[in-house]
Amino acid sequence: MANPVPRWFTEGKFGLFIHWGMYSLFGRGEQVLYREHLKPSEYRERADEFRPTRFDPRDWAKTALSAGARYAVLTAKHHDGFCMWDSRTTPFTAARTGLRRDYVAEYVRAFGKAGLRVGLYFSTADWSQPSYFAGPRRDPAGFRAFVQTTHEQVRELCTRFGKIDILWFDGVWPYTAREWRSKALMAQIRRLQPSILVNDRIALTGDFGTPEQSIPEQQFKPLRPWESCLTSTERFWGYHANVRWKADFETIRDLCSVVEVGGNLIYNVGPKSDGTLPPQFKRLMRKVGGWLRLNGKAVYGTSETICDTTTFGLMTCGPKTVYLHVLYWPGRELTLAGLKTHVRSARFLATGKPLPFRQDKERLYVMGLPVRPPDARNTVIALELASRPASCPWARQRIWTGALERAPDHSQQVAARMLPWSRS
Ligand code: FHN
């Protein structure tokens, strides 16, 4: 049974994903153990080298706030099995190696104090456990004990750190809900943390969907709360020393594209093994936060677009406002087809500068625009309306989708609505 998703999530829109563990020592991503086929025993021995002396979760929280993030999710345990908290189930933890600290406890305290909602990522897949690879058929007793340990580790995360807002599971493959005893696990979580949000990655529906490295299209978006998880680098979730970082315009457009379709964005950083956030990420987050400080009204608390007809970019909606996210500058005049509601005023959101406009039955024309966009990354025009935003029926969703087999089943009805227009 899903928990109702609270407004802090659906209105907060923007979270920070933090993939941090002893794998950061290698600087080649979070899966180096598996991808480079390292010997698990040798990998484990290097745990003592993980000594993040410059780890300061208050600085991480400051960066999250400066970016405009409203919540965060930290990897408590990734697939390598290294626990970033003082788990009593294994000596392979940060509390029993290196600096002998409980990084989960420090993160939860600092981010909570900063007013951020705190989530924990937990991988059920555990490459440090041979019975994970043997599986329930080859090693029934060993796999049962492994699953019991997994449930115990989750119980620790639900009881050690006070209120946790999100449990972000990962690594369910290749086993089923029955083999993970997912229903019992979920019941334990709900009992220990009644208002926690659990994602859809323990082979149960969970409370929210998690499209990964993708932004769903209107026609195919999940019909329940969802959150796209994207990396801030071209690849890799854990720290990689030599990977391209995304530019601020990409991040801003990704965030607004997700919000336009009604979802959240959780944006990832892989901190370095010394505990610092890569300077490229801090710079990127300062720029994104700067844009959000001027244009946040077009993101936080908005609802998804009502039209799939724009030729200039994206649209998000407030109770009696439509925000036009202009990514592709139209020149002196912008045309929006399909908005039925009467427009009272138009202005640049960032500066409040009023804009002349005229509106007929099916189109709005915003005029007096400068030759070049005030903000090439995304210039937002706010339209104040006489009532709730509504679109012409033919504008709600396009009838084409590309691959024929993906055509939404309402195509015929929408095509019929377009017939009069096609004869005009
Ligand atoms: O294998 C993991 C990967 O390392 C990373 O944690 C992502 C984040 O969503 N999840 C899995 C890949 O789907």
Boltz pocket constraint, residues with backbone or C-beta under 6 A from the ligand:
constraints:
  - pocket:
      binder: B
      contacts: [[A, 30], [A, 31], [A, 170], [A, 171], [A, 212], [A, 229], [A, 237]]
      max_distance: 6.0
